[in-house]
């Protein structure tokens, strides 16, 4: 793993899309960007998708992230909203794939758990924890930006969590590390 890397976190949305970019040096985090794409003035859904693709690509080309962490859509009752959200996520992912950047998807609960220790935390709780962690002077008006940042920080916390004891190169390695699980 590189000692320095940049992670782009994305909170997909068709009204407000949140982006947070962090630079990781060893175990230290540094905020590079906290921004959002406001799409409320655009009525055409396809034009919104185009804007999402362009803004995602613009951030990728400006900051050259090594990885992208994106929040997975949650399952709600409104199928049309879920479909639109899934399209927004897909377009942002396509921008990353277009630039050959690895993408990892995290559930909203996993992101909240990683940041606050509570998978049911509110947007405000997540934002306050990130404000404290990264010493942000103020929070954005729309917390979608901090949700994007939370995805990036979640990815930082969850990268490389496999321990050397759990890595196996084959059956011989497994048997050597687990003799008690082998019967004759």
VOBA-1610 file (N, C-alpha, C; in pm, whole numbers, padded with zeros to 5 digits, always signed):
BEGIN
Unk+00083-00118+00000Unk+00000+00000+00000Unk+00088+00125+00000Unk+00048+00222-00080Unk+00123+00347-00088Unk+00119+00418+00047Unk+00228+00488+00080Unk+00229+00562+00207Unk+00148+00690+00195Unk+00128+00739+00073Unk+00046+00857+00052Unk-00056+00826-00057Unk-00182+00854-00028Unk-00286+00830-00128Unk-00399+00930-00109Unk-00476+00944-00214Unk-00589+01036-00213Unk-00716+00955-00235Unk-00816+00983-00151Unk-00944+00912-00158Unk-01055+01013-00186Unk-01132+00986-00290Unk-01250+01067-00322Unk-01371+00994-00268Unk-01446+01062-00182Unk-01569+01006-00127Unk-01688+01073-00193Unk-01789+00994-00227Unk-01906+01048-00297Unk-02035+01003-00228Unk-02122+01101-00207Unk-02258+01075-00161Unk-02350+01106-00278Unk-02398+01003-00349Unk-02477+01028-00468Unk-02613+01089-00437Unk-02657+01173-00528Unk-02789+01233-00514Unk-02827+01302-00643Unk-02957+01320-00664Unk-03003+01389-00784Unk-03050+01531-00753Unk-03049+01566-00626Unk-03080+01703-00586Unk-02951+01772-00541Unk-02880+01706-00449Unk-02749+01752-00403Unk-02657+01631-00400Unk-02542+01645-00463Unk-02442+01537-00467Unk-02324+01586-00384Unk-02280+01505-00287Unk-02172+01546-00197Unk-02040+01480-00233Unk-01933+01558-00223Unk-01798+01509-00252Unk-01704+01551-00138Unk-01619+01459-00096Unk-01514+01489+00000Unk-01387+01420-00046Unk-01278+01493-00045Unk-01150+01436-00087Unk-01051+01451+00028Unk-00988+01338+00064Unk-00887+01341+00169Unk-00754+01290+00115Unk-00649+01340+00178Unk-00514+01291+00149Unk-00470+01214+00273Unk-00425+01092+00249Unk-00381+01006+00357Unk-00230+00992+00348Unk-00163+01027+00456Unk-00019+01010+00465Unk+00006+00925+00589Unk+00044+00799+00567Unk+00058+00707+00680Unk-00077+00689+00746Unk-00087+00733+00872Unk-00214+00724+00944Unk-00280+00860+00963Unk-00226+00961+00894Unk-00279+01097+00908Unk-00372+01132+00792Unk-00480+01201+00826Unk-00578+01246+00728Unk-00570+01397+00711Unk-00584+01441+00587Unk-00588+01584+00559Unk-00702+01609+00461Unk-00788+01703+00493Unk-00898+01739+00405Unk-00844+01821+00289Unk-00877+01778+00166Unk-00840+01854+00047Unk-00960+01932-00007Unk-01075+01865-00013Unk-01193+01928-00071Unk-01319+01879+00000Unk-01409+01972+00023Unk-01542+01942+00075Unk-01638+02025-00009Unk-01710+01960-00099Unk-01794+02036-00192Unk-01919+01957-00228Unk-02008+02026-00296Unk-02131+01962-00339Unk-02170+02015-00475Unk-02249+01937-00542Unk-02305+01976-00671Unk-02455+01993-00649Unk-02502+02115-00661Unk-02644+02147-00641Unk-02716+02131-00774Unk-02817+02046-00777Unk-02888+02016-00901Unk-03034+02057-00896Unk-03072+02139-00799Unk-03213+02174-00781Unk-03269+02258-00896Unk-03184+02332-00965Unk-03233+02418-01075Unk-03241+02345-01208Unk-03200+02219-01209Unk-03205+02140-01332Unk-03322+02043-01323Unk-03418+02059-01414Unk-03536+01972-01413Unk-03516+01843-01491Unk-03439+01849-01596Unk-03418+01734-01684Unk-03326+01632-01616Unk-03379+01512-01588Unk-03301+01410-01517Unk-03175+01371-01593Unk-03183+01363-01724Unk-03066+01323-01804Unk-02958+01432-01802Unk-03000+01556-01797Unk-02905+01666-01786Unk-02837+01663-01649Unk-02912+01625-01546Unk-02853+01608-01412Unk-02743+01501-01416Unk-02771+01389-01483Unk-02672+01282-01493Unk-02546+01330-01566Unk-02565+01408-01669Unk-02452+01464-01744Unk-02368+01553-01653Unk-02434+01638-01574Unk-02364+01729-01482Unk-02289+01649-01374Unk-02350+01541-01325Unk-02285+01455-01225Unk-02159+01393-01284Unk-02169+01342-01406Unk-02053+01282-01472Unk-01942+01386-01490Unk-01978+01504-01540Unk-01878+01608-01565Unk-01811+01655-01436Unk-01890+01676-01330Unk-01832+01723-01202Unk-01743+01615-01140Unk-01787+01490-01147Unk-01706+01379-01095Unk-01573+01372-01170Unk-01580+01380-01301Unk-01460+01374-01384Unk-01368+01494-01357Unk-01427+01609-01337Unk-01350+01731-01307Unk-01271+01714-01176Unk-01336+01661-01073Unk-01268+01638-00945Unk-01159+01532-00960Unk-01188+01428-01035Unk-01090+01321-01058Unk-00967+01376-01130Unk-00991+01457-01235Unk-00879+01511-01313Unk-00801+01618-01237Unk-00865+01685-01142Unk-00797+01788-01063Unk-00716+01731-00947Unk-00768+01626-00881Unk-00706+01575-00758Unk-00642+01437-00772Unk-00666+01370-00884Unk-00605+01240-00913Unk-00617+01141-00797Unk-00741+01110-00755Unk-00756+01014-00644Unk-00705+00876-00682Unk-00653+00806-00582Unk-00608+00668-00600Unk-00724+00571-00587Unk-00828+00613-00512Unk-00944+00527-00485Unk-01068+00614-00471Unk-01181+00553-00498Unk-01309+00621-00479Unk-01393+00536-00384Unk-01450+00602-00284Unk-01544+00538-00192Unk-01679+00604-00215Unk-01780+00522-00239Unk-01912+00578-00270Unk-02018+00513-00182Unk-02112+00596-00140Unk-02221+00543-00057Unk-02319+00467-00145Unk-02352+00347-00104Unk-02449+00264-00177Unk-02588+00319-00153Unk-02676+00307-00252Unk-02813+00354-00230Unk-02881+00272-00121Unk-02960+00338-00039Unk-03037+00268+00063Unk-03169+00226+00001Unk-03230+00125+00058Unk-03355+00075+00004Unk-03472+00144+00071Unk-03545+00221-00007Unk-03662+00292+00043Unk-03788+00239-00023Unk-03897+00302+00006Unk-04024+00256-00049Unk-04055+00318-00184Unk-03992+00432-00216Unk-04018+00499-00342Unk-03924+00445-00449Unk-03976+00361-00534Unk-03895+00293-00636Unk-03836+00394-00735Unk-03913+00495-00773Unk-03863+00595-00868Unk-03743+00672-00810Unk-03751+00708-00683Unk-03638+00777-00618Unk-03515+00688-00613Unk-03535+00561-00582Unk-03423+00466-00577Unk-03359+00450-00714Unk-03441+00445-00817Unk-03390+00431-00952Unk-03305+00552-00991Unk-03356+00672-00962Unk-03281+00795-00993Unk-03151+00802-00914Unk-03155+00763-00788Unk-03036+00763-00705Unk-02934+00663-00757Unk-02981+00546-00798Unk-02893+00445-00854Unk-02826+00491-00983Unk-02902+00566-01063Unk-02844+00621-01186Unk-02735+00723-01152Unk-02761+00809-01055Unk-02662+00909-01014Unk-02535+00839-00965Unk-02552+00736-00885Unk-02437+00660-00837Unk-02362+00597-00953Unk-02436+00538-01045Unk-02375+00471-01160Unk-02295+00567-01247Unk-02347+00687-01267Unk-02278+00786-01349Unk-02148+00830-01279Unk-02152+00851-01148Unk-02031+00887-01075Unk-01929+00773-01081Unk-01978+00650-01069Unk-01889+00534-01078Unk-01829+00524-01219Unk-01909+00552-01320Unk-01860+00547-01458Unk-01746+00647-01479Unk-01755+00764-01417Unk-01648+00863-01428Unk-01518+00806-01369Unk-01528+00740-01253Unk-01410+00678-01192Unk-01355+00565-01277Unk-01444+00482-01328Unk-01402+00370-01411Unk-01339+00420-01541Unk-01390+00531-01593Unk-01336+00591-01715Unk-01189+00630-01696Unk-01155+00667-01573Unk-01017+00703-01541Unk-00942+00588-01471Unk-01003+00471-01471Unk-00943+00347-01418Unk-00905+00359-01270Unk-00997+00412-01192Unk-00976+00427-01047Unk-01058+00322-00976Unk-00998+00246-00883Unk-01074+00146-00807Unk-01185+00212-00725Unk-01299+00145-00720Unk-01416+00198-00649Unk-01460+00097-00545Unk-01490+00147-00426Unk-01543+00063-00319Unk-01674+00127-00274Unk-01774+00042-00254Unk-01907+00086-00216Unk-01931+00050-00070Unk-01986+00144+00007Unk-02018+00120+00148Unk-02164+00153+00173Unk-02227+00071+00256Unk-02366+00098+00293Unk-02370+00220+00384Unk-02482+00292+00385Unk-02493+00406+00476Unk-02467+00368+00622Unk-02516+00251+00665Unk-02494+00206+00803Unk-02346+00184+00831Unk-02274+00125+00737Unk-02130+00099+00754Unk-02054+00231+00766Unk-02091+00329+00684Unk-02025+00459+00689Unk-02051+00525+00824Unk-02176+00528+00867Unk-02211+00589+00995Unk-02142+00520+01111Unk-02136+00386+01106Unk-02070+00308+01210Unk-01921+00341+01215Unk-01858+00354+01100Unk-01715+00384+01094Unk-01682+00521+01151Unk-01771+00616+01129Unk-01744+00754+01171Unk-01786+00779+01316Unk-01905+00731+01354Unk-01959+00765+01487Unk-01963+00648+01584Unk-01952+00525+01532Unk-01969+00409+01618Unk-02113+00367+01630Unk-02203+00438+01558Unk-02346+00409+01562Unk-02398+00405+01419Unk-02442+00290+01373Unk-02492+00275+01237Unk-02622+00348+01209Unk-02686+00398+01315Unk-02811+00472+01298Unk-02793+00622+01327Unk-02670+00669+01325Unk-02642+00810+01354Unk-02709+00900+01250Unk-02738+01022+01291Unk-02798+01120+01199Unk-02688+01184+01114Unk-02730+01252+01007Unk-02636+01327+00923Unk-02559+01429+01008Unk-02630+01492+01100Unk-02570+01594+01186Unk-02462+01534+01277Unk-02489+01416+01331Unk-02390+01350+01417Unk-02264+01313+01338Unk-02284+01263+01216Unk-02171+01228+01130Unk-02090+01354+01099Unk-02160+01461+01063Unk-02093+01587+01029Unk-02013+01641+01148Unk-02071+01639+01266Unk-02002+01690+01387Unk-01878+01607+01418Unk-01887+01476+01402Unk-01772+01389+01427Unk-01660+01420+01327Unk-01696+01438+01201Unk-01596+01472+01099Unk-01536+01610+01125Unk-01620+01703+01172Unk-01572+01837+01204Unk-01464+01830+01312Unk-01488+01747+01410Unk-01392+01729+01519Unk-01267+01655+01470Unk-01287+01548+01395Unk-01176+01466+01347Unk-01081+01543+01256Unk-01139+01621+01165Unk-01058+01692+01065Unk-01041+01841+01095Unk-01088+01881+01211Unk-01076+02019+01259Unk-01131+02119+01157Unk-01253+02091+01111Unk-01319+02180+01017Unk-01370+02303+01092Unk-01345+02420+01038Unk-01389+02543+01103Unk-01542+02555+01103Unk-01603+02522+00989Unk-01749+02525+00982Unk-01798+02414+00890Unk-01923+02380+00907Unk-01984+02276+00826Unk-02058+02339+00709Unk-02068+02267+00598Unk-02143+02320+00485Unk-02293+02326+00516Unk-02365+02405+00438Unk-02510+02417+00458Unk-02578+02282+00433Unk-02542+02219+00322Unk-02597+02088+00289Unk-02500+01982+00343Unk-02551+01889+00418Unk-02464+01787+00478Unk-02433+01672+00382Unk-02475+01685+00257Unk-02439+01585+00157Unk-02288+01586+00135Unk-02226+01703+00145Unk-02081+01714+00130Unk-02010+01637+00241Unk-02058+01650+00365Unk-01995+01575+00474Unk-02025+01426+00462Unk-02137+01390+00401Unk-02165+01248+00375Unk-02065+01192+00274Unk-02030+01270+00173Unk-01927+01227+00078Unk-01792+01213+00147Unk-01762+01309+00233Unk-01638+01304+00312Unk-01639+01181+00403Unk-01753+01150+00461Unk-01766+01033+00549Unk-01735+00904+00473Unk-01777+00896+00348Unk-01747+00777+00267Unk-01595+00761+00250Unk-01526+00872+00225Unk-01380+00868+00210Unk-01311+00827+00340Unk-01355+00884+00451Unk-01294+00851+00582Unk-01326+00707+00620Unk-01447+00662+00592Unk-01485+00522+00615Unk-01391+00429+00539Unk-01363+00463+00415Unk-01273+00380+00334Unk-01133+00378+00394Unk-01087+00493+00442Unk-00957+00499+00509Unk-00955+00404+00629Unk-01059+00409+00710Unk-01065+00323+00829Unk-01075+00175+00794Unk-01133+00143+00680Unk-01158+00003+00645Unk-01057-00054+00546Unk-00959+00023+00506Unk-00857-00026+00414Unk-00750-00100+00492Unk-00717-00218+00446Unk-00609-00294+00509Unk-00643-00350+00644Unk-00771-00370+00672Unk-00810-00426+00802Unk-00786-00575+00814Unk-00749-00640+00703Unk-00719-00782+00715Unk-00582-00798+00779Unk-00574-00886+00872Unk-00447-00906+00940Unk-00367-01014+00870Unk-00239-01014+00894Unk-00151-01112+00830Unk-00193-01254+00868Unk-00248-01272+00988Unk-00290-01404+01031Unk-00407-01458+00949Unk-00480-01374+00884Unk-00599-01416+00809Unk-00570-01431+00660Unk-00449-01402+00617Unk-00415-01417+00475Unk-00354-01553+00451Unk-00406-01620+00349Unk-00356-01753+00316Unk-00319-01757+00169Unk-00212-01828+00138Unk-00171-01842-00001Unk-00216-01974-00061Unk-00278-02058+00018Unk-00326-02187-00030Unk-00360-02277+00087Unk-00396-02402+00056Unk-00436-02496+00160Unk-00322-02526+00257Unk-00199-02536+00207Unk-00085-02565+00296Unk-00070-02455+00401Unk-00083-02332+00359Unk-00071-02219+00452Unk-00185-02222+00554Unk-00307-02255+00508Unk-00421-02263+00598Unk-00398-02372+00703Unk-00354-02490+00659Unk-00331-02601+00751Unk-00219-02568+00849Unk-00114-02504+00802Unk-00003-02468+00889Unk-00047-02371+01000Unk-00140-02280+00968Unk-00186-02182+01066Unk-00303-02232+01150Unk-00366-02342+01107Unk-00484-02395+01177Unk-00476-02546+01196Unk-00372-02598+01263Unk-00359-02743+01276Unk-00475-02807+01352Unk-00541-02730+01441Unk-00651-02782+01519Unk-00778-02806+01435Unk-00783-02752+01314Unk-00901-02767+01229Unk-00886-02881+01131Unk-00777-02953+01140Unk-00751-03063+01047Unk-00769-03196+01121Unk-00848-03285+01061Unk-00865-03416+01122Unk-00813-03523+01025Unk-00767-03633+01080Unk-00714-03741+00996Unk-00819-03842+00964
//
